[in-house]
Amino acid sequence: LLDVVTAEDFGCVGDGMTDDTSCLQSAFLAVVGTGKTLWLSKTYKLTTQLELTSGNFTLDGGGTILPVASSGTSAALYIHGSTGAVTSVTGDVNGGFAARATSVANTLAVGSTTGISAGVWLQLIYNESATRYFQQLVQVKSLVGSTVTTHQTIKIPMAAAQSNTVVVTVPVTGVQIRNLTIDGMGLTGTANWSGILLERFAFATIENVTVQNWLDGTGNTDRAPFYTYIGYGNTYRNIRGVNAGRHNGDIALTSETNLIVEGVQSSVTTPRADSAGPTFGGVTGGQASNLRSEGHSARCYRLIGDAWLQISNIQANNCGENGIFITWNTYQVQMQGLQVNQSVNTSGIAIGGDDESYIWIRDFAGYSNGGPGATADIG
């Protein structure tokens, strides 16, 4: 088919032993921006980072990328947009932090209009403290004077008195990744590395993607093997982490707006230090369903700084710490159909003392330390 190219068309061998880095780079560059599909159906050894800054392509074929050295700054497969001018807000949006859970708006006043016009994307950043940090990606509908009107509802607080910024952003759009495994079984080098990292991107569809056999983490700076950062309108289906848990999770969806998640499976079958399951971090608006996490030495799930998020059908099994840990000013979150089975005496749900608010939990069933009565700790 004219709209499908294979890695083998560019000289890749795909036997898992031959270095296919150069031909993979050529194959990716041949499809980005074209709407074509790159078909990966074998196992491709990778010795450095593959970096893409354009979208409008599909990756498919059921193949495996096998990184063996974490050279490059971020990930085996790093797809990202770019940023431009930075400005400030000159007035409160949504009443500032205090009214964050009840107010929404679609206008804001900016200190400079450089680079801002209709159709441009803006990254909004509310940065008051380490635990009061929210981001949202919006698109400009109109600009009148210094007042920006956005297509999307602004759901995070913005305050002129804080270190709040507005960043002109050019997201990568139209990325579709299907039926891909990234296997770190031969990986050496720095632990702060992802298998796949999507950053500043919109309207992507990621489905049937697995990250597995990743390096043990070393602490709070570890990136998740499957990691997203600053996105809008993205859809995830059947994302799997297998023996890939780290301090910040094996699957981390962060600073995303209006995402859809349909199916996440996270599991550990061999002992791992400081292993945690999926993280939703700074997600503003969206829905997630059919989540399962089990066997981690730390928590099964973490919600950190999320807002206006709905989650349903969640299972957390036999994790060393909490089934679900909710922290850092998370607000306006609804959870329904939660089952926690803990073999150790820890809380099924823990809500930290960082000003979390408007959190609804319905249909909660739990067992802790081998018997009924898993508890919810509220700080």
Wavefront OBJ file of the C-alpha trace (Angstrom):
o trace
v 0.000 0.000 0.000
v 1.270 3.464 -0.895
v 0.291 4.866 2.507
v 2.223 2.180 4.437
v 5.995 1.878 4.659
v 7.962 -0.693 6.639
v 11.141 -0.377 8.635
v 12.624 -2.982 6.309
v 12.112 -0.572 3.389
v 14.863 1.514 4.994
v 17.244 -1.353 5.653
v 16.206 -2.470 9.125
v 16.815 -6.132 9.952
v 14.566 -6.513 12.993
v 16.299 -9.510 14.549
v 16.842 -7.866 17.960
v 20.633 -8.132 17.594
v 21.484 -5.878 14.636
v 21.665 -2.153 15.455
v 18.630 -0.700 13.646
v 18.929 2.834 15.077
v 19.878 4.648 11.875
v 17.297 2.959 9.655
v 14.549 3.508 12.240
v 15.373 7.214 12.327
v 15.160 7.369 8.528
v 11.884 5.452 8.522
v 10.274 7.753 11.090
v 11.407 10.889 9.289
v 9.882 9.526 6.077
v 6.374 9.320 7.555
v 6.090 12.310 9.902
v 3.849 15.000 8.476
v 2.570 12.764 5.668
v -0.340 10.890 7.234
v 1.359 7.613 6.322
v 1.800 4.527 8.492
v 5.152 3.123 9.569
v 4.794 -0.632 9.977
v 7.037 -2.176 12.647
v 6.433 -5.923 12.860
v 9.763 -7.279 14.184
v 12.163 -6.600 17.071
v 14.403 -3.581 16.515
v 17.540 -2.912 18.552
v 17.964 0.771 19.418
v 21.173 2.337 20.753
v 20.146 5.982 21.052
v 17.063 8.154 21.361
v 14.613 8.539 18.473
v 13.362 12.137 18.553
v 10.469 13.507 16.498
v 9.140 17.078 16.465
v 6.296 16.675 13.949
v 3.082 14.671 13.949
v 0.465 13.473 11.462
v 1.660 9.887 11.194
v 0.726 6.393 12.412
v 2.930 3.751 13.989
v 1.572 0.185 13.865
v 2.491 -3.438 13.212
v 2.819 -5.236 16.553
v 6.589 -4.905 16.734
v 9.025 -4.334 19.596
v 11.620 -1.624 20.141
v 14.534 -2.945 22.191
v 16.626 -0.065 23.600
v 19.973 -1.191 24.956
v 21.564 2.113 26.023
v 19.862 5.178 27.459
v 21.782 7.643 25.350
v 19.848 10.819 24.572
v 18.202 13.052 27.088
v 14.713 11.678 27.543
v 13.391 8.427 26.070
v 13.791 5.661 23.538
v 10.960 7.307 21.552
v 10.596 11.034 22.256
v 7.842 12.939 20.418
v 7.364 16.581 21.327
v 6.196 20.036 20.288
v 7.883 23.369 20.936
v 7.433 26.590 22.894
v 7.639 30.280 22.090
v 7.031 33.563 23.898
v 6.381 33.595 27.643
v 4.216 36.158 29.425
v 2.324 36.634 32.683
v -1.285 37.023 33.719
v -2.355 40.463 34.969
v -5.511 39.453 36.814
v -6.967 36.494 38.674
v -8.742 33.756 36.734
v -11.383 31.655 38.503
v -10.940 33.661 41.684
v -7.422 32.380 42.265
v -6.643 29.236 44.241
v -9.333 29.669 46.890
v -12.204 29.379 44.387
v -10.602 26.756 42.159
v -13.180 24.030 42.749
v -16.276 26.038 41.887
v -15.307 28.632 39.262
v -14.449 28.288 35.591
v -13.780 30.877 32.885
v -12.605 31.205 29.300
v -10.853 34.584 29.381
v -7.619 35.855 30.869
v -5.615 39.080 30.703
v -1.950 38.820 29.745
v 1.000 41.118 30.231
v 2.233 40.751 26.639
v 0.505 39.583 23.479
v 3.702 38.616 21.635
v 3.067 35.474 19.602
v -0.601 35.293 20.645
v -3.359 35.245 18.012
v -6.445 33.224 17.114
v -5.648 29.530 16.736
v -2.459 29.628 18.811
v -2.089 27.173 21.699
v -1.147 28.396 25.171
v 0.264 26.486 28.110
v -1.159 27.985 31.318
v 0.936 27.460 34.442
v -0.219 28.161 37.991
v 2.860 27.914 40.190
v 2.347 28.930 43.811
v 4.315 26.224 45.598
v 5.549 22.654 45.247
v 2.079 21.333 46.058
v 0.058 24.035 44.302
v 1.137 23.608 40.724
v -1.372 23.190 37.879
v -1.074 23.360 34.089
v -3.555 23.398 31.225
v -3.287 23.561 27.439
v -5.831 25.832 25.723
v -6.319 27.274 22.241
v -6.924 30.962 21.559
v -10.314 31.854 20.106
v -9.754 35.604 19.959
v -7.513 38.390 21.242
v -8.925 41.843 22.029
v -6.399 44.217 23.528
v -4.694 42.194 26.241
v -7.691 39.905 26.849
v -7.466 36.363 25.513
v -10.630 34.309 24.968
v -10.063 30.556 24.712
v -12.027 27.796 22.997
v -11.664 25.632 26.086
v -12.894 26.364 29.567
v -10.027 27.357 31.844
v -10.385 25.005 34.784
v -7.279 25.852 36.772
v -6.752 28.933 38.937
v -4.506 31.731 37.690
v -3.407 34.606 39.909
v -1.420 37.729 39.144
v 0.078 37.639 42.644
v 1.695 34.249 42.034
v 4.408 33.124 39.622
v 1.866 32.316 36.934
v 2.915 32.207 33.304
v 1.429 31.793 29.845
v 3.607 30.047 27.270
v 2.956 30.086 23.519
v 3.065 26.424 22.495
v 3.172 24.558 19.191
v 1.935 21.034 19.987
v 2.527 17.980 17.860
v -0.845 16.792 16.535
v -2.244 13.756 14.755
v 0.016 11.088 16.251
v -1.381 7.545 16.316
v 0.600 4.742 17.933
v -0.855 1.242 17.963
v 0.355 -2.252 18.805
v 3.842 -1.448 20.035
v 6.037 -2.917 22.785
v 9.070 -1.180 24.229
v 11.147 -3.722 26.127
v 13.954 -2.587 28.416
v 15.332 -6.032 29.206
v 18.727 -5.121 27.738
v 18.807 -1.506 28.886
v 21.830 -0.096 30.713
v 22.813 3.402 31.763
v 20.935 6.138 33.591
v 17.673 5.195 35.271
v 16.066 8.581 34.518
v 14.829 7.540 31.104
v 11.473 6.624 29.552
v 10.526 4.084 26.928
v 8.093 6.506 25.325
v 7.702 10.203 26.126
v 5.031 12.396 24.528
v 5.367 16.091 25.378
v 3.325 19.104 24.214
v 0.955 17.202 21.973
v -2.752 17.137 21.099
v -5.379 14.826 19.599
v -3.208 11.703 19.741
v -4.505 8.133 19.881
v -2.313 5.638 21.719
v -3.572 2.067 22.001
v -2.252 -1.418 22.725
v 1.132 -0.133 23.875
v 3.255 -2.002 26.423
v 6.359 -0.944 28.342
v 8.065 -3.814 30.120
v 11.194 -5.001 31.916
v 12.427 -1.528 32.816
v 15.373 -0.479 34.969
v 14.737 -0.218 38.699
v 14.239 3.374 39.743
v 16.464 5.349 42.085
v 14.116 7.952 43.558
v 11.841 10.906 42.985
v 13.528 12.053 39.750
v 12.780 8.862 37.844
v 10.663 9.212 34.732
v 7.940 6.668 34.160
v 8.640 4.247 31.290
v 5.361 5.419 29.683
v 5.241 9.178 30.252
v 3.157 12.019 28.866
v 3.459 15.722 29.661
v 1.331 18.696 28.566
v -1.360 17.354 26.261
v -4.881 18.069 25.088
v -7.662 15.786 23.865
v -5.578 12.605 23.796
v -7.007 9.078 23.923
v -5.350 6.044 25.517
v -6.627 2.486 25.197
v -5.114 -0.684 26.629
v -1.845 0.705 27.968
v 0.233 -1.853 29.857
v 3.177 -1.700 32.217
v 4.819 -5.040 33.065
v 7.728 -5.183 35.521
v 8.268 -1.495 34.869
v 7.155 0.189 38.108
v 9.278 3.061 39.444
v 8.907 5.729 42.129
v 6.830 7.938 39.806
v 4.908 5.002 38.357
v 5.221 2.808 35.311
v 2.548 4.781 33.442
v 2.370 8.527 34.128
v -0.151 10.808 32.427
v 0.705 14.355 33.498
v -0.446 17.919 32.787
v -3.052 16.689 30.332
v -6.419 18.301 29.606
v -9.582 16.468 28.541
v -7.978 13.063 28.169
v -9.784 9.765 27.676
v -8.327 6.567 29.154
v -9.970 3.227 28.416
v -8.005 0.373 29.928
v -4.727 0.417 31.876
v -2.985 -2.666 33.263
v 0.011 -2.369 35.566
v 1.693 -5.352 37.167
v 4.909 -6.534 38.793
v 5.779 -10.221 38.892
v 9.387 -9.925 40.099
v 10.527 -7.897 43.159
v 11.378 -4.258 42.435
v 12.529 -1.555 44.852
v 10.274 1.505 45.129
v 7.896 0.253 42.463
v 4.625 2.155 41.946
v 1.737 1.873 39.540
v 0.006 4.464 37.342
v 0.145 8.173 38.153
v -2.340 10.819 37.093
v -0.499 14.088 37.693
v -1.940 17.520 37.031
v -4.689 16.142 34.801
v -7.389 18.778 34.229
v -10.615 17.375 32.877
v -11.181 13.933 31.431
v -12.338 10.381 32.027
v -10.507 7.180 32.874
v -12.022 3.706 33.170
v -11.070 0.057 33.579
v -7.822 0.407 35.482
v -5.963 -2.472 37.175
v -2.735 -2.265 39.160
v -1.114 -4.981 41.262
v 2.010 -6.245 42.966
v 3.925 -2.984 43.421
v 6.131 -2.511 46.474
v 4.800 1.038 46.869
v 1.336 2.390 45.948
v -0.912 0.986 43.238
v -2.053 4.443 42.014
v -1.317 8.090 42.719
v -3.464 11.142 41.957
v -1.385 14.276 42.344
v -2.712 17.760 41.603
v -5.595 16.569 39.410
v -8.838 18.463 38.820
v -12.221 17.812 37.195
v -11.395 14.138 36.567
v -13.793 11.171 36.521
v -12.469 7.646 37.157
v -14.485 4.423 37.137
v -13.880 0.676 37.531
v -10.581 0.670 39.398
v -8.807 -2.325 40.929
v -5.791 -2.153 43.229
v -4.353 -5.479 44.384
v -1.566 -6.353 46.828
v 0.562 -3.231 46.755
v 2.999 -2.498 49.573
v 1.601 0.926 50.399
v -1.767 2.506 49.608
v -4.148 1.242 47.011
v -4.743 4.841 45.917
v -2.869 7.899 47.212
v -4.546 11.267 46.566
v -2.438 14.345 47.275
v -1.187 17.830 46.292
v -4.444 19.808 46.219
v -6.361 17.402 44.011
v -9.932 18.658 43.636
v -13.195 17.968 41.813
v -12.433 14.265 41.292
v -15.127 11.598 41.110
v -14.268 7.911 41.581
v -16.772 5.101 41.179
v -16.403 1.313 41.334
v -13.212 1.031 43.386
v -11.951 -2.334 44.669
v -8.840 -2.575 46.833
v -7.375 -5.884 48.019
v -4.307 -5.457 50.197
v -2.225 -8.288 51.630
v -0.435 -5.844 53.938
v -1.922 -3.614 56.602
v -2.098 -0.336 54.692
v -4.912 1.982 53.727
v -6.976 1.248 50.665
v -7.348 4.966 50.026
v -5.142 7.689 51.528
v -5.926 11.368 51.057
v -2.961 13.556 52.008
v -3.203 16.790 53.959
v -2.471 19.190 51.096
v -5.857 20.918 50.837
v -7.591 18.266 48.725
v -11.286 19.054 48.215
v -14.481 18.017 46.436
v -13.505 14.355 46.085
v -16.364 11.867 45.590
v -15.866 8.122 46.091
v -18.745 5.738 45.377
v -19.019 1.942 45.434
v -15.841 1.263 47.398
v -15.047 -2.320 48.445
v -11.832 -3.218 50.196
v -9.915 -5.906 52.041
v -6.785 -5.185 54.036
v -4.239 -7.478 55.744
v -6.071 -10.557 54.572
v -9.502 -9.583 55.891
v -12.337 -7.140 55.331
v -12.136 -3.539 56.404
v -9.645 -1.701 54.225
v -9.679 1.835 55.508
v -9.556 5.303 54.062
v -7.081 7.690 55.724
v -7.857 11.382 55.325
v -5.138 13.839 56.290
l 1 2 3 4 5 6 7 8 9 10 11 12 13 14 15 16 17 18 19 20 21 22 23 24 25 26 27 28 29 30 31 32 33 34 35 36 37 38 39 40 41 42 43 44 45 46 47 48 49 50 51 52 53 54 55 56 57 58 59 60 61 62 63 64 65 66 67 68 69 70 71 72 73 74 75 76 77 78 79 80 81 82 83 84 85 86 87 88 89 90 91 92 93 94 95 96 97 98 99 100 101 102 103 104 105 106 107 108 109 110 111 112 113 114 115 116 117 118 119 120 121 122 123 124 125 126 127 128 129 130 131 132 133 134 135 136 137 138 139 140 141 142 143 144 145 146 147 148 149 150 151 152 153 154 155 156 157 158 159 160 161 162 163 164 165 166 167 168 169 170 171 172 173 174 175 176 177 178 179 180 181 182 183 184 185 186 187 188 189 190 191 192 193 194 195 196 197 198 199 200 201 202 203 204 205 206 207 208 209 210 211 212 213 214 215 216 217 218 219 220 221 222 223 224 225 226 227 228 229 230 231 232 233 234 235 236 237 238 239 240 241 242 243 244 245 246 247 248 249 250 251 252 253 254 255 256 257 258 259 260 261 262 263 264 265 266 267 268 269 270 271 272 273 274 275 276 277 278 279 280 281 282 283 284 285 286 287 288 289 290 291 292 293 294 295 296 297 298 299 300 301 302 303 304 305 306 307 308 309 310 311 312 313 314 315 316 317 318 319 320 321 322 323 324 325 326 327 328 329 330 331 332 333 334 335 336 337 338 339 340 341 342 343 344 345 346 347 348 349 350 351 352 353 354 355 356 357 358 359 360 361 362 363 364 365 366 367 368 369 370 371 372 373 374 375 376 377 378 379
